[in-house]
Amino acid sequence: MFEDICKSIRRDVAKMMHKSYSSHIGGCYSVTEILVTLYFEILNIDPKNPRKDDRDILLLSKAHSSPTLYAILSKKGFFPKENLDTYYQDGGKLPGHLDKEAAPGIEFSFGSLGHGLSVGAGMALANKRMNNPGRVFVILGDGECNEGSVWEAAMFAPHHNLSNLTAVIDYNKIQSFGATNEVINQEPIFDKWKSFGFNRRL
Ligand SMILES: Cc1ncc(C[n+]2csc(CCOP(=O)(O)OP(=O)(O)O)c2C)c(N)n1
């Protein structure tokens, strides 16, 4: 079941990318299991009521992997599957990077890397202050973690005891300009996050 869903999502992504001659298929494929697990097994969301107050929020900070998110959102019923055919097309409904106005289920606009965890931390803090049980999950690329703003947010979140915030790193060990640890070595990456106060290894 899980593998079948992942396979069908990857098939949709390949079709979208082929039709639009677009790039980043590696990052789209590596995030597939992460997003399928969250959307099909973990998140409290309702496609019929996409803005319900107590929903869990997923932020895809590595927004160049938007096709995977689009394919999953359409499979969950947030919008018709035909919209996938317009990905990255002039006049189409689904842009290359994420636009929160483009379709239901897209919680924030991203494209410039390094912002998702800060946005997520703000949302998690707001939920906590309003006693809203909604959790926030942020998906980051390992290359994205080269950005200083990621570490600012990583300091901020534990300081505010944001137990409702989860950072998930798509640890595929590659980024645009080469192997992640050749561009900037982040090892031991889990220990770094742990030392900032992130304490669960999924
Ligand atoms: C601030 C910023 N710098 C550069 C880019 C261009 N860019 C798009 S994807 C990418 C590689 C990101 O690598 P990683 O975060 O590891 O993502 P993945 O390998 O999972 O696709 C870069 C540098 C960008 N979108 N934003």
The ligand as an SDF file (V2000), in Angstrom:
LIG
                    3D

 26 27  0  0  0  0  0  0  0  0999 V2000
   18.5330   30.9660   -1.1310 C   0  0  0  0  0  0  0  0  0  0  0  0
   18.6140   30.0220   -2.2970 C   0  0  0  0  0  0  0  0  0  0  0  0
   19.8250   29.7710   -2.8530 N   0  0  0  0  0  0  0  0  0  0  0  0
   19.9090   28.9360   -3.9230 C   0  0  0  0  0  0  0  0  0  0  0  0
   18.7920   28.3600   -4.4480 C   0  0  0  0  0  0  0  0  0  0  0  0
   18.9130   27.4660   -5.6700 C   0  0  0  0  0  0  0  0  0  0  0  0
   18.7220   26.0660   -5.3610 N   0  0  0  0  0  0  0  0  0  0  0  0
   17.5780   25.4210   -5.6300 C   0  0  0  0  0  0  0  0  0  0  0  0
   17.5840   23.8210   -5.1630 S   0  0  0  0  0  0  0  0  0  0  0  0
   19.1500   23.9560   -4.5530 C   0  0  0  0  0  0  0  0  0  0  0  0
   19.8230   22.7610   -3.9220 C   0  0  0  0  0  0  0  0  0  0  0  0
   19.2670   22.4920   -2.5940 C   0  0  0  0  0  0  0  0  0  0  0  0
   19.8230   21.3090   -2.0700 O   0  0  0  0  0  0  0  0  0  0  0  0
   19.0500   20.5290   -0.9630 P   0  0  0  0  0  0  0  0  0  0  0  0
   18.5310   21.4790    0.0540 O   0  0  0  0  0  0  0  0  0  0  0  0
   19.9320   19.4440   -0.4630 O   0  0  0  0  0  0  0  0  0  0  0  0
   17.7860   19.9740   -1.7350 O   0  0  0  0  0  0  0  0  0  0  0  0
   17.5830   18.5500   -2.4860 P   0  0  0  0  0  0  0  0  0  0  0  0
   18.9280   17.9620   -2.7750 O   0  0  0  0  0  0  0  0  0  0  0  0
   16.8270   17.7160   -1.5070 O   0  0  0  0  0  0  0  0  0  0  0  0
   16.7920   18.8660   -3.6950 O   0  0  0  0  0  0  0  0  0  0  0  0
   19.6490   25.2480   -4.7240 C   0  0  0  0  0  0  0  0  0  0  0  0
   20.9880   25.6800   -4.3080 C   0  0  0  0  0  0  0  0  0  0  0  0
   17.5490   28.6610   -3.8380 C   0  0  0  0  0  0  0  0  0  0  0  0
   16.3920   28.1300   -4.2780 N   0  0  0  0  0  0  0  0  0  0  0  0
   17.4850   29.4830   -2.7740 N   0  0  0  0  0  0  0  0  0  0  0  0
  1  2  1  0
  2  3  1  0
  2 26  2  0
  3  4  2  0
  4  5  1  0
  5  6  1  0
  5 24  2  0
  6  7  1  0
  7  8  2  0
  7 22  1  0
  8  9  1  0
  9 10  1  0
 10 11  1  0
 10 22  2  0
 11 12  1  0
 12 13  1  0
 13 14  1  0
 14 15  2  0
 14 16  1  0
 14 17  1  0
 17 18  1  0
 18 19  2  0
 18 20  1  0
 18 21  1  0
 22 23  1  0
 24 25  1  0
 24 26  1  0
M  CHG  1   7   1
M  END
$$$$
